[in-house]
């Protein structure tokens, strides 16, 4: 009886861990990166099909293009390294945004069931846990803006 109970606990734990990994791997539908200051907002929305960049304020513009499959695959590999349930708890590396020395920024990972949003951090200096993912998103946005 004790062995059956122990096996049940182990199997349940493994199942829950696998479900958590599936969230990172299978159900991510998009990303939203946003920066804002008092007078402007810059937003990047990426799905497997489209990348939208919108800026408001003095130099307003909007651009939308297809998301390259290779870039989407890169984002999917990088998001696997992030614990979505802990995304909002990741600590910023600096707080220049509180002195208006850097724009405020947030990262949101969109899934089929839930959206996971980071705490606010300085644009250009994300928490270390999401640094490579944010850099890949910004690099993709730069290539879209140049087209």
C-alpha positions as a printed Julia matrix, in Angstrom:
147×3 Matrix{Float64}:
  0.0    0.0     0.0
  2.81   2.41    0.88
  4.57   1.59   -2.39
  1.4    2.35   -4.35
  1.03   5.7    -2.57
  4.66   6.61   -3.23
  4.33   5.65   -6.9
  1.17   7.75   -7.17
  2.96  10.8    -5.75
  5.94  10.32   -8.07
  3.77   9.88  -11.17
  1.65  12.9   -10.26
  4.77  15.04   -9.76
  6.22  13.97  -13.09
  2.9   14.65  -14.81
  2.7   18.16  -13.32
  6.29  18.9   -14.35
  5.58  17.74  -17.89
  2.44  19.91  -18.03
  4.5   22.9   -16.93
  7.06  22.25  -19.67
  4.28  21.87  -22.23
  3.09  25.39  -21.34
  6.5   26.75  -22.29
  6.88  24.62  -25.39
  3.5   24.05  -26.98
  1.01  26.73  -26.11
  2.93  29.99  -26.53
  0.99  31.99  -29.1
  2.87  35.26  -28.97
  4.95  37.87  -27.22
  4.32  41.5   -26.35
  7.14  43.81  -25.38
  6.23  47.33  -24.35
  8.19  50.4   -23.33
  6.69  53.63  -22.18
  7.55  57.04  -20.83
  5.36  60.0   -20.0
  4.95  61.02  -23.63
  5.36  57.9   -25.73
  4.79  54.19  -26.02
  6.61  51.58  -28.1
  4.99  48.18  -28.5
  6.13  45.0   -30.26
  3.6   42.22  -30.75
  4.91  38.98  -32.23
  2.93  35.92  -33.27
  4.05  33.01  -35.41
  2.6   34.8   -38.46
  2.92  38.54  -37.87
  5.13  41.09  -36.16
  3.53  44.44  -35.34
  5.5   47.45  -34.16
  3.68  50.54  -32.99
  5.09  53.75  -31.57
  3.08  56.68  -30.26
  4.29  60.13  -29.35
  6.46  62.52  -31.32
  7.73  60.0   -33.91
  4.58  57.9   -34.26
  4.52  55.0   -36.7
  3.14  51.53  -37.17
  4.58  48.69  -39.2
  3.45  45.1   -39.63
  5.21  42.31  -41.49
  5.38  38.53  -41.56
  7.38  36.91  -38.78
 10.26  34.89  -40.26
  9.91  31.23  -39.3
 13.55  31.07  -38.2
 13.04  33.99  -35.78
  9.85  32.45  -34.38
 11.69  29.16  -33.82
 14.49  31.04  -32.05
 11.96  32.69  -29.72
 10.39  29.29  -29.0
 13.79  27.88  -28.03
 14.51  30.85  -25.74
 11.11  30.8   -24.01
 11.74  27.17  -23.02
 14.41  28.5   -20.65
 11.94  30.81  -18.86
  9.65  29.72  -16.04
  6.43  31.45  -17.07
  4.89  31.03  -13.63
  7.82  32.97  -12.14
  8.0   35.66  -14.86
  6.33  38.33  -12.72
  8.71  37.61   -9.83
 11.97  38.14  -11.75
 13.81  41.09  -10.25
 15.0   44.01  -12.43
 18.74  44.62  -12.56
 18.39  48.39  -12.15
 15.81  51.07  -11.39
 16.71  53.99  -13.64
 13.09  54.1   -14.84
 12.03  55.45  -11.45
 14.21  58.53  -12.11
 13.04  58.92  -15.74
 16.55  57.9   -16.84
 15.2   54.88  -18.8
 11.84  53.95  -20.28
  9.7   51.49  -18.33
  9.45  48.09  -20.03
  7.45  44.9   -19.66
  7.43  41.54  -21.38
  4.27  39.51  -21.77
  4.24  35.91  -22.98
  0.89  34.99  -24.5
 -0.35  31.42  -24.29
 -3.57  29.71  -25.28
 -4.73  29.59  -21.64
 -3.1   32.53  -19.89
 -0.9   35.57  -20.39
  2.24  35.86  -18.27
  3.55  39.38  -17.62
  6.85  40.46  -16.15
  7.29  43.13  -13.54
  8.38  46.52  -14.86
 12.09  46.87  -15.65
 14.41  49.34  -17.37
 14.3   49.15  -21.17
 17.66  47.79  -22.26
 18.33  46.13  -18.91
 15.85  43.27  -18.35
 16.06  40.7   -15.55
 18.83  38.2   -16.28
 16.34  35.31  -16.58
 14.69  36.88  -19.65
 17.62  38.83  -21.06
 18.27  36.61  -24.09
 14.54  36.44  -24.94
 14.16  40.23  -24.75
 17.27  40.74  -26.91
 15.89  38.37  -29.55
 12.55  40.24  -29.57
 14.28  43.61  -29.94
 16.54  42.26  -32.71
 13.51  40.98  -34.61
 11.8   44.36  -34.21
 14.86  46.14  -35.59
 14.82  44.01  -38.73
 11.09  44.69  -39.21
 11.61  48.44  -38.82
 14.36  48.46  -41.47
 12.12  46.82  -44.09
